[in-house]
Every structure is written in C-alpha cells, then in structure tokens.
Amino acid sequence: MKKKIFIAHGHNTLAIYELKSFLERLNLHPVILFELDDLGLTIIEKFEHYAKDCCFACILLTPDDKTSKELFGNEIWRARQNVILELGWFMSYLGRRNVLIIHKGEVEIPSDILGVLYLQFKNSIFEVSEKIRLRLTGANILK
C-alpha cells in the first residue's frame, strides 16, 4: 500500500498539482482534501478524517492573502489561514520531523515556527524536488 502524504494548500493550483505529480512519481499517495468525498462532514471533520491516515504532510505556503497597509504599514503576503491551522495540527499529530514546509516567494512565516527549516521556490515545485525527496528519505518515507 502506498504511503499517504497530505498536501495542505491555498489557492496556487499549479503548485498543488506539481507537488501531487512529483509525489506520485515517487510511488506515494498524495491526499488533497478538495479531491475527496465530503462524507457529509464539516470541513474540520473531513480534514481530521483524511489527515489521520497520513504519515507525512507537505505544507504549501503560497502568497494568497494580502494584509492591510493600515495594520502593518506595508502590505505583507501570507498563506491562507486554513494552511497555517493545518500546519500546527500536523506538527502536533505527526511531529515536526514528518512535516515539510514549502513556500513560494516572500510569504509571512508564523513567528512560532521561525527557525524551522523550510524549502523555498520561485516559480515551480520542481525547483526543490530533489530536496523534497531528500526530506522524505530522512523521514523514512522513502528508502
């Protein structure tokens, strides 16, 4: 049976499908919530239902939401807040060793995880594909 890898994501569909394609080439099973049956559940119930079967999570932080200039003095891009919630959930459930943060460009990183290593890409997930493979090997997901 293929190992299930959860992909937490925002609105960048290109990055989602590039990561999905890469994981499938590694003979892994990517889990993307919007592709799965809702089972009559609430969103958080659906998330927990499918997330509990995963052994690793890839968290895609993409610049989807812009903060207000009035609040911070300048505009800051941040990931969707559901992605940040899912990041915290997986760090607790799987441990940091089994969570990989991948972010595109300049995006706000939550202060509680500053210092946690992450992968940054500019245009394509494939820019960091070998580092993703290395991380999955280090977490004993790949041999």
C-alpha positions as CSV (number, residue, x, y, z in Angstrom):
1,M,0.0,0.0,0.0
2,K,1.3,3.5,-0.9
3,K,2.2,5.8,1.9
4,K,-0.3,8.7,2.2
5,I,1.2,12.2,2.1
6,F,-1.2,15.1,2.9
7,I,-0.9,18.3,0.9
8,A,-2.1,21.4,2.8
9,H,-2.5,24.2,0.4
10,G,-4.0,27.6,-0.5
11,H,-5.1,28.8,-4.0
12,N,-2.0,28.0,-6.1
13,T,-3.3,25.1,-8.1
14,L,-0.2,24.9,-10.2
15,A,2.0,24.2,-7.1
16,I,-0.6,21.7,-5.8
17,Y,-0.6,19.7,-8.9
18,E,3.2,19.9,-9.4
19,L,3.7,18.5,-5.9
20,K,1.0,15.8,-6.4
21,S,2.7,14.7,-9.7
22,F,6.1,14.6,-8.1
23,L,4.9,12.6,-5.1
24,E,3.1,10.1,-7.4
25,R,6.3,9.6,-9.3
26,L,7.9,8.6,-6.0
27,N,5.1,6.0,-5.7
28,L,3.5,7.9,-2.8
29,H,-0.2,8.7,-2.5
30,P,-0.9,12.4,-2.2
31,V,-4.0,13.4,-0.2
32,I,-5.7,16.6,-1.4
33,L,-8.8,17.4,0.5
34,F,-10.8,19.0,-2.3
35,E,-10.4,15.9,-4.4
36,L,-12.0,13.7,-1.8
37,D,-15.6,12.9,-0.8
38,D,-17.1,15.2,1.9
39,L,-18.8,12.2,3.6
40,G,-21.4,14.6,4.9
41,L,-18.9,16.0,7.4
42,T,-18.0,19.6,8.3
43,I,-14.7,20.9,6.9
44,I,-12.7,20.3,10.1
45,E,-14.2,16.8,10.4
46,K,-13.3,16.0,6.8
47,F,-9.8,17.3,7.4
48,E,-9.3,15.2,10.5
49,H,-10.8,12.1,8.9
50,Y,-8.4,12.0,6.0
51,A,-5.4,13.6,7.8
52,K,-5.2,10.8,10.4
53,D,-4.4,8.3,7.7
54,C,-1.3,10.2,6.5
55,C,2.3,9.5,7.6
56,F,3.7,12.8,6.3
57,A,2.4,16.3,5.4
58,C,3.7,18.8,2.9
59,I,2.5,22.3,3.8
60,L,2.4,24.7,0.8
61,L,2.6,28.3,1.9
62,T,1.8,30.4,-1.1
63,P,1.1,34.2,-1.2
64,D,-2.7,34.1,-1.3
65,D,-3.8,36.8,1.1
66,K,-2.6,40.3,1.4
67,T,-2.6,42.1,4.8
68,S,-3.8,45.7,5.1
69,K,-1.3,48.5,4.9
70,E,-3.2,50.3,7.7
71,L,-2.4,47.4,10.1
72,F,1.3,46.9,9.3
73,G,2.5,50.0,7.4
74,N,3.2,47.9,4.3
75,E,1.5,45.0,2.5
76,I,2.6,41.6,3.5
77,W,1.6,38.4,1.7
78,R,0.5,35.4,3.7
79,A,-0.7,31.9,3.3
80,R,-4.4,31.0,3.7
81,Q,-5.2,30.7,7.4
82,N,-6.5,27.2,7.0
83,V,-3.0,26.2,5.8
84,I,-1.5,27.7,9.0
85,L,-4.0,25.8,11.1
86,E,-3.3,22.5,9.3
87,L,0.5,23.1,9.7
88,G,0.0,23.3,13.5
89,W,-2.2,20.3,13.6
90,F,0.3,18.2,11.7
91,M,3.3,19.4,13.7
92,S,1.4,18.2,16.8
93,Y,0.0,15.0,15.3
94,L,3.0,13.8,13.2
95,G,5.8,15.7,14.8
96,R,8.0,18.3,13.1
97,R,10.1,15.5,11.5
98,N,7.2,14.4,9.4
99,V,6.1,17.9,8.2
100,L,7.7,19.7,5.4
101,I,7.1,23.4,4.8
102,I,7.4,24.5,1.2
103,H,6.8,28.2,0.4
104,K,6.7,30.3,-2.7
105,G,8.4,33.7,-2.8
106,E,8.0,36.2,0.0
107,V,5.3,35.0,2.3
108,E,4.9,35.7,6.0
109,I,6.1,32.8,8.2
110,P,4.4,32.5,11.6
111,S,6.7,33.6,14.3
112,D,6.2,30.4,16.3
113,I,8.0,28.4,13.6
114,L,10.8,30.8,12.8
115,G,14.0,28.7,12.8
116,V,12.2,25.6,11.4
117,L,13.9,24.8,8.1
118,Y,11.7,25.0,5.0
119,L,12.1,24.9,1.2
120,Q,11.5,28.0,-0.9
121,F,10.7,28.0,-4.6
122,K,10.2,30.9,-7.0
123,N,8.1,29.5,-9.9
124,S,7.9,25.7,-9.7
125,I,7.9,23.0,-7.1
126,F,10.3,21.2,-9.3
127,E,13.0,23.7,-8.3
128,V,13.1,22.0,-4.9
129,S,12.1,18.4,-5.9
130,E,15.4,16.8,-5.0
131,K,15.3,18.5,-1.6
132,I,11.8,17.2,-1.1
133,R,13.0,13.7,-2.0
134,L,15.9,14.0,0.5
135,R,13.5,15.1,3.2
136,L,11.2,12.2,2.6
137,T,14.1,9.9,2.7
138,G,15.3,11.4,6.0
139,A,11.8,10.9,7.5
140,N,11.9,7.2,6.4
141,I,9.1,7.7,4.0
142,L,11.3,6.7,1.0
143,K,14.1,4.2,1.2
